[in-house]
Amino acid sequence: MGMPEGLTNAFSLFFLKNQLLVGGEFQAPVIIYFRILNIFELPAVKISSRMALKIIDYGTKEYDQMVKLRNDMLRKPLGLHFTKEELEKEKTDVLMGAFEDGRILGCCLLTRIDDHSVRLRQMAVPNNLQGKGMGRALMIFAENIARDMGYRTLVMHARKTAVGFYEKMGYIAKGKEFEEVTIPHFVMEKIL
């Protein structure tokens, strides 16, 4: 089944009653599976043709991989580490990750602000996968999850160095630059 002409969403979705369809066989229950299409093929670089983007359960091995990636990419370079209390608060968040062959390729999470707004937090993609479509895939996934949950606005505190990426995704900077976790940030938002 091909993509309808003019469709800009780069994903094919395969799922049926919490069953994952892979190679024509139903697998163990999984939330959602996406197959990245060739739209992410860049000169001399290609993201795997099979990658699972899914919701992660708090406290699982996948969650542990997520925390390690976020710690390595977002905290350690700043001389910071997660506290037990910070991680405890994530029990009620929507935790998302991209996986291939059981290893994490990127992650982010959504934290409820109110009935209409949700905050994207802790977007992390390894350096060797940045610029190859992984962050874009995670953003589209997070936006779709937020929209499906009934949220109308997605808000974030974007690092100054990532503002250009989020602007390309349709986010608008709101207000002035501020410091968070020792580095410059901007509040950004997008109406879903």
Buried (B, 14 or more C-beta within 10 A) or exposed (E): EEEEEEEEEBBEEEBEEEBBEBEEEEEEEBBBBBBBBEBBBEEEEEBEEEBBBBBBEBEEEBBEBBBEBBBEBBBEEEEEEBEEEEBEEBEEBBBBBBBBEEEBBBBBBBBBEEEEBBBBBBBBBEEEBBEBBBBBBBBBBBBBBBEEEEBEBBBBBBBBEBBEBBEEBBBEBEEEEEEEEEEEBBBBBBEB
